[in-house]
Amino acid sequence: KVSDPEKVVGEMIAFANTGGGVLLVGIADDGSIPGLKYPEGESHVISVALKKVTPALPIEETFISVGGSRSVLQYKIQESKRKPHFMDTGDRSRACFIRVKDKSIKASREVQEILKRKQQHRDIQFRYGDHERILMKHLEVHKTITLREFMTVSGLKRFIASRKLVLLVLANVLRVMPSEKGDQYTLAFGKFS
C-alpha cells in the first residue's frame, strides 16, 4: 500500500535522473507478493503526487494480477532526456533524487548541475590554474576530495569551488561519486598530467 506517495515518486524521479528502472508497488520488503486490494486507488494517489514533478515525468503503468483479487502496480521509468527532474516539496522548495547502487538519495546542487549540463551536449572548457593544480596534488595523495575539502585546500568560496568541480566532471577530468554523506570527487582516469 502506498502510505507515502511522495517517497514512491521520489524513487521514480531517481530512476529518471539516473539510468531508468522498474518500480513495483504491492511487493513486501521481505520479497513476498501480497499485492494490492485496490490498485486503482493506489494508482490515483501516485498520479496526484506525480503532478508535483517538473518537468513532467513520463512513466508506463501496468496492473499485474497476482490472484485473489489482488494486483501489483508496475511502473517502468526510462532514463530521462530532460534531466534533472524535481518534486515540489512545498514552501517554494524542490527535491531532486538520483540512484546510487540500490538506493535513492537526494542529489547535491553540484550533481543537479552536472545532470542539467550533460543534457546540453556542449564542449566544456576550463582554465588549468593554481586552484586546479592544488586539487590535482591533493588527489594524487588522498585519491578523493569533497567540496568542503576543496574549499579548505584552495581557499575558494563555495560557489567558485563548486563551479570548478562541476566543470572538471563535465570535462571528464574528475568523476563524482554521490552519497548520502556528501559527494566525493576523484580523478576520472588515474593520474592527470
Residue frames as qw, qx, qy, qz and C-alpha x, y, z in Angstrom:
[[0.000, 0.889, 0.457, 0.000, 0.00, 0.00, 0.00],
 [0.401, 0.488, -0.018, 0.775, 1.22, 3.48, -0.83],
 [0.432, -0.732, -0.417, 0.321, 1.45, 5.09, 2.59],
 [0.232, -0.717, 0.127, 0.644, 3.89, 7.76, 1.33],
 [0.688, 0.644, 0.315, 0.113, 3.21, 8.64, -2.33],
 [0.123, 0.951, -0.279, -0.046, 5.94, 11.31, -2.32],
 [0.501, -0.511, 0.684, 0.146, 8.50, 8.62, -1.45],
 [0.732, 0.310, 0.591, 0.141, 7.29, 6.50, -4.39],
 [0.451, 0.883, 0.107, 0.072, 7.50, 9.49, -6.71],
 [0.218, -0.852, 0.460, 0.125, 10.97, 10.29, -5.33],
 [0.664, -0.165, 0.694, 0.222, 12.06, 6.79, -6.41],
 [0.633, 0.633, 0.424, 0.138, 10.60, 7.42, -9.88],
 [0.141, 0.977, -0.158, -0.037, 12.49, 10.71, -10.11],
 [0.457, -0.622, 0.607, 0.188, 15.70, 8.95, -9.08],
 [0.719, 0.181, 0.631, 0.228, 15.24, 6.35, -11.83],
 [0.482, 0.831, 0.251, 0.119, 14.54, 9.03, -14.46],
 [0.040, -0.956, 0.288, 0.036, 17.54, 11.13, -13.37],
 [0.451, -0.517, 0.710, 0.159, 19.88, 8.14, -13.42],
 [0.003, -0.250, 0.863, 0.439, 19.54, 5.05, -15.63],
 [0.663, -0.078, -0.388, -0.636, 15.83, 4.26, -15.60],
 [0.015, -0.126, 0.940, -0.318, 14.25, 1.30, -13.84],
 [0.514, -0.369, -0.648, -0.423, 11.16, -0.59, -12.78],
 [0.194, -0.209, 0.580, -0.763, 9.25, 0.15, -9.59],
 [0.443, -0.298, -0.811, -0.237, 6.78, -2.40, -8.19],
 [0.347, -0.273, 0.375, -0.815, 4.05, -1.44, -5.71],
 [0.883, -0.135, -0.052, -0.447, 2.47, -4.34, -3.85],
 [0.796, 0.176, -0.512, 0.272, 5.67, -6.25, -3.07],
 [0.639, -0.768, -0.027, 0.005, 6.66, -6.54, 0.60],
 [0.038, -0.851, 0.522, -0.045, 10.16, -5.73, 1.87],
 [0.603, -0.335, 0.724, -0.019, 10.74, -9.44, 2.51],
 [0.066, 0.256, -0.792, -0.550, 10.05, -10.22, -1.18],
 [0.254, 0.384, 0.879, -0.124, 6.59, -11.72, -0.66],
 [0.077, -0.148, -0.461, -0.871, 3.83, -10.57, -3.01],
 [0.163, 0.415, 0.731, -0.516, 0.71, -9.61, -1.07],
 [0.133, 0.462, 0.599, 0.641, -0.45, -7.39, -3.93],
 [0.138, 0.046, 0.204, -0.968, -2.90, -4.52, -3.63],
 [0.234, 0.464, 0.828, -0.212, -6.61, -4.97, -2.96],
 [0.291, 0.876, 0.335, -0.190, -7.49, -1.60, -4.55],
 [0.608, -0.062, 0.297, 0.733, -4.78, -0.88, -7.15],
 [0.200, 0.712, 0.395, 0.545, -6.86, 1.81, -8.87],
 [0.369, -0.919, -0.138, -0.023, -6.91, 3.86, -5.66],
 [0.670, -0.486, 0.223, 0.515, -3.16, 3.45, -5.19],
 [0.516, 0.323, 0.427, 0.668, -2.61, 4.40, -8.83],
 [0.008, -0.883, -0.315, -0.349, -4.68, 7.55, -8.34],
 [0.526, -0.819, 0.015, 0.229, -2.72, 8.57, -5.22],
 [0.648, -0.216, 0.356, 0.637, 0.56, 8.16, -7.15],
 [0.368, 0.552, 0.447, 0.600, -0.75, 10.07, -10.19],
 [0.198, -0.954, -0.196, -0.112, -1.73, 13.00, -7.94],
 [0.598, -0.666, 0.205, 0.397, 1.77, 13.02, -6.41],
 [0.640, 0.149, 0.434, 0.616, 3.32, 12.87, -9.91],
 [0.191, 0.876, 0.318, 0.308, 1.74, 16.27, -10.65],
 [0.393, -0.894, 0.101, 0.192, 4.30, 17.80, -8.28],
 [0.718, -0.189, 0.411, 0.529, 7.15, 16.75, -10.59],
 [0.414, 0.891, -0.047, -0.182, 8.82, 19.13, -13.07],
 [0.457, 0.174, -0.430, -0.759, 9.49, 18.60, -15.85],
 [0.868, -0.036, 0.112, -0.482, 6.66, 16.08, -16.17],
 [0.278, -0.395, 0.875, 0.036, 7.79, 12.51, -15.70],
 [0.739, 0.189, -0.404, -0.506, 6.72, 10.06, -18.42],
 [0.347, -0.257, 0.872, -0.231, 6.00, 6.66, -16.91],
 [0.573, 0.008, -0.670, -0.472, 4.43, 3.44, -18.12],
 [0.469, -0.219, 0.621, -0.589, 1.97, 1.92, -15.64],
 [0.563, 0.020, -0.756, -0.333, 0.81, -1.72, -15.77],
 [0.694, -0.326, 0.367, -0.526, -1.56, -3.60, -13.48],
 [0.409, 0.260, -0.872, -0.064, -0.34, -7.17, -12.90],
 [0.813, -0.353, -0.066, -0.457, -2.87, -9.60, -11.40],
 [0.122, 0.417, -0.858, 0.274, -1.38, -11.80, -8.68],
 [0.459, -0.266, -0.840, -0.114, -4.57, -13.74, -7.88],
 [0.304, -0.490, -0.681, 0.451, -7.08, -13.46, -5.09],
 [0.064, 0.914, 0.361, 0.173, -8.48, -10.17, -6.48],
 [0.414, -0.787, 0.137, 0.435, -5.10, -8.52, -5.91],
 [0.671, 0.679, 0.044, 0.295, -2.69, -6.77, -8.24],
 [0.570, -0.432, 0.086, 0.694, 0.79, -5.31, -8.31],
 [0.324, 0.935, 0.045, -0.139, 1.40, -1.94, -9.92],
 [0.740, -0.063, 0.269, 0.613, 4.40, -1.89, -12.21],
 [0.166, 0.957, -0.006, -0.238, 5.93, 1.42, -13.23],
 [0.771, 0.162, 0.211, 0.579, 8.54, 1.50, -15.98],
 [0.055, -0.956, 0.030, 0.287, 10.58, 4.66, -15.89],
 [0.774, 0.461, 0.041, 0.433, 13.01, 5.37, -18.73],
 [0.484, -0.339, -0.030, 0.806, 16.16, 7.39, -18.24],
 [0.209, 0.885, 0.326, -0.257, 15.05, 10.93, -18.98],
 [0.555, 0.365, 0.226, 0.712, 16.30, 13.16, -21.74],
 [0.088, -0.793, -0.134, -0.588, 15.06, 16.20, -19.76],
 [0.690, -0.390, -0.427, 0.436, 17.14, 15.91, -16.57],
 [0.104, -0.032, -0.899, 0.424, 17.04, 16.85, -13.80],
 [0.435, -0.549, -0.558, -0.444, 13.51, 16.19, -12.52],
 [0.016, 0.181, -0.550, 0.815, 12.35, 17.79, -9.28],
 [0.324, -0.575, -0.746, -0.087, 9.46, 17.31, -6.88],
 [0.178, -0.615, 0.061, -0.766, 7.78, 20.34, -5.33],
 [0.485, -0.210, -0.758, 0.382, 8.07, 19.84, -1.57],
 [0.271, -0.861, -0.430, -0.017, 6.19, 22.99, -0.55],
 [0.351, -0.845, 0.017, 0.404, 7.38, 26.38, 0.70],
 [0.459, 0.851, -0.220, -0.129, 8.87, 27.04, -2.77],
 [0.269, -0.582, 0.758, 0.121, 11.45, 24.28, -2.32],
 [0.861, 0.328, -0.260, -0.289, 12.14, 21.32, -4.57],
 [0.640, -0.440, 0.628, 0.050, 13.85, 17.96, -4.17],
 [0.649, 0.549, -0.468, -0.241, 15.89, 16.10, -6.76],
 [0.789, -0.343, 0.504, -0.078, 16.83, 12.44, -6.39],
 [0.500, 0.548, -0.638, -0.207, 19.28, 10.06, -8.08],
 [0.984, -0.163, -0.046, -0.063, 20.04, 6.34, -7.80],
 [0.079, 0.686, -0.709, 0.144, 23.31, 5.21, -6.25],
 [0.052, 0.115, -0.989, 0.075, 23.59, 1.43, -6.37],
 [0.239, -0.431, -0.852, -0.175, 20.32, 0.21, -4.82],
 [0.171, -0.609, -0.506, 0.587, 19.36, 3.46, -3.05],
 [0.182, 0.780, 0.310, 0.511, 17.72, 6.71, -4.00],
 [0.454, -0.445, -0.278, 0.720, 19.40, 9.74, -2.47],
 [0.125, 0.948, 0.192, -0.221, 18.88, 13.47, -2.62],
 [0.695, 0.419, 0.104, 0.576, 21.12, 15.00, -5.29],
 [0.384, -0.534, -0.091, 0.748, 23.50, 17.77, -4.29],
 [0.284, 0.856, 0.029, -0.432, 23.46, 21.11, -6.12],
 [0.064, -0.584, 0.678, 0.443, 26.59, 20.02, -7.96],
 [0.322, 0.106, 0.924, 0.179, 25.07, 16.74, -9.15],
 [0.381, 0.727, 0.502, -0.273, 21.93, 18.60, -10.24],
 [0.174, 0.830, -0.257, -0.464, 24.07, 21.00, -12.26],
 [0.189, -0.339, 0.851, 0.354, 26.03, 18.11, -13.79],
 [0.411, 0.390, 0.824, -0.019, 22.78, 16.36, -14.81],
 [0.324, 0.842, 0.252, -0.350, 21.45, 19.55, -16.36],
 [0.074, 0.782, -0.438, -0.438, 24.64, 20.48, -18.21],
 [0.364, -0.158, 0.877, 0.273, 25.22, 16.95, -19.56],
 [0.493, 0.585, 0.634, -0.113, 21.91, 17.26, -21.41],
 [0.231, 0.879, -0.045, -0.415, 23.24, 20.27, -23.36],
 [0.867, 0.205, 0.300, 0.342, 25.97, 18.28, -25.19],
 [0.229, 0.956, -0.155, 0.100, 28.33, 21.25, -25.34],
 [0.716, 0.272, -0.382, 0.518, 32.11, 21.17, -25.32],
 [0.548, -0.822, -0.127, 0.093, 33.46, 22.09, -21.91],
 [0.521, 0.546, -0.281, 0.593, 36.42, 24.36, -21.47],
 [0.595, -0.788, -0.120, 0.102, 38.20, 25.17, -18.25],
 [0.238, 0.826, -0.410, 0.305, 41.32, 27.03, -17.23],
 [0.878, -0.204, -0.322, 0.288, 44.02, 24.94, -15.56],
 [0.050, 0.806, -0.254, 0.532, 45.35, 27.36, -12.97],
 [0.035, 0.433, -0.715, 0.548, 46.66, 27.38, -9.42],
 [0.656, -0.160, 0.411, -0.612, 43.45, 26.04, -7.86],
 [0.927, 0.230, -0.172, -0.240, 43.26, 23.14, -10.29],
 [0.505, 0.483, -0.650, 0.300, 46.93, 22.35, -9.62],
 [0.280, -0.351, 0.646, -0.617, 46.22, 22.30, -5.85],
 [0.849, 0.029, 0.161, -0.503, 43.28, 19.98, -6.49],
 [0.844, 0.361, -0.395, -0.043, 45.36, 17.56, -8.59],
 [0.240, 0.465, -0.723, 0.451, 48.15, 17.46, -5.98],
 [0.544, -0.229, 0.513, -0.623, 45.57, 16.70, -3.28],
 [0.912, 0.160, 0.011, -0.376, 44.08, 13.88, -5.38],
 [0.606, 0.473, -0.628, 0.122, 47.50, 12.33, -6.01],
 [0.039, 0.315, -0.776, 0.545, 47.86, 11.86, -2.25],
 [0.406, 0.029, 0.623, -0.668, 44.30, 11.38, -0.98],
 [0.114, 0.175, 0.920, 0.331, 42.50, 9.86, -4.03],
 [0.074, -0.709, -0.652, -0.258, 39.21, 11.65, -3.20],
 [0.117, -0.027, -0.237, 0.964, 38.06, 15.13, -2.19],
 [0.041, 0.714, 0.687, -0.132, 34.78, 16.70, -1.09],
 [0.158, 0.818, 0.219, 0.508, 33.58, 20.18, -1.96],
 [0.470, -0.881, 0.014, -0.048, 34.30, 21.34, 1.59],
 [0.776, -0.343, 0.250, 0.466, 37.84, 19.89, 1.49],
 [0.537, 0.450, 0.306, 0.645, 38.46, 21.60, -1.86],
 [0.106, -0.927, -0.139, -0.333, 37.28, 24.89, -0.38],
 [0.654, -0.727, 0.124, 0.168, 39.72, 24.41, 2.52],
 [0.746, -0.162, 0.329, 0.556, 42.80, 23.46, 0.48],
 [0.429, 0.486, 0.376, 0.662, 42.18, 26.04, -2.26],
 [0.131, -0.330, -0.276, 0.893, 40.83, 28.94, -0.18],
 [0.142, -0.224, -0.537, -0.801, 37.93, 29.34, -2.64],
 [0.486, 0.045, 0.363, -0.794, 34.40, 30.33, -1.67],
 [0.581, 0.172, 0.774, -0.186, 31.70, 27.67, -2.11],
 [0.630, 0.679, 0.172, -0.336, 30.25, 28.97, -5.39],
 [0.336, 0.754, -0.527, -0.202, 33.61, 29.11, -7.21],
 [0.247, -0.346, 0.904, -0.051, 34.85, 25.79, -5.77],
 [0.646, 0.315, 0.636, -0.283, 31.56, 24.12, -6.74],
 [0.586, 0.743, -0.059, -0.317, 31.71, 25.55, -10.26],
 [0.129, 0.658, -0.728, -0.141, 35.28, 24.30, -10.75],
 [0.404, -0.116, 0.899, -0.124, 34.41, 20.78, -9.61],
 [0.666, 0.513, 0.434, -0.323, 31.32, 20.68, -11.86],
 [0.467, 0.776, -0.313, -0.286, 33.34, 21.86, -14.88],
 [0.027, -0.525, 0.848, 0.058, 36.04, 19.26, -14.24],
 [0.556, 0.135, 0.796, -0.197, 33.43, 16.49, -14.03],
 [0.633, 0.674, 0.213, -0.316, 31.81, 17.70, -17.27],
 [0.344, 0.771, -0.504, -0.181, 35.24, 17.78, -18.94],
 [0.978, 0.013, -0.206, -0.017, 35.83, 14.15, -17.83],
 [0.279, 0.581, -0.596, 0.479, 38.83, 15.10, -15.70],
 [0.237, -0.194, 0.739, -0.599, 37.02, 14.21, -12.46],
 [0.449, -0.305, -0.781, -0.308, 34.34, 11.68, -11.59],
 [0.394, -0.371, 0.330, -0.773, 31.71, 12.41, -8.95],
 [0.401, -0.163, -0.900, 0.052, 30.58, 9.69, -6.56],
 [0.428, -0.486, 0.005, -0.762, 27.38, 10.91, -4.88],
 [0.428, -0.189, -0.844, 0.260, 26.49, 9.58, -1.44],
 [0.397, -0.782, -0.455, -0.152, 24.14, 10.41, 1.42],
 [0.591, -0.620, -0.118, 0.502, 27.10, 11.77, 3.38],
 [0.055, 0.864, -0.191, -0.463, 28.25, 14.06, 0.57],
 [0.801, 0.594, -0.077, 0.011, 29.77, 13.84, -2.87],
 [0.629, -0.493, 0.431, 0.420, 33.30, 12.53, -3.32],
 [0.569, 0.785, -0.182, -0.167, 35.36, 13.56, -6.34],
 [0.726, -0.330, 0.505, 0.330, 38.17, 11.50, -7.79],
 [0.064, 0.497, -0.581, -0.641, 40.27, 11.54, -10.94],
 [0.825, 0.327, 0.038, -0.460, 38.38, 10.06, -13.87],
 [0.906, 0.366, -0.199, 0.079, 41.39, 8.25, -15.33],
 [0.831, -0.167, -0.149, 0.510, 44.19, 7.77, -12.84],
 [0.424, -0.442, -0.012, 0.790, 46.89, 10.46, -12.93],
 [0.329, 0.910, 0.250, 0.034, 46.34, 13.87, -14.50],
 [0.592, -0.327, 0.183, 0.713, 49.38, 15.46, -16.09]]
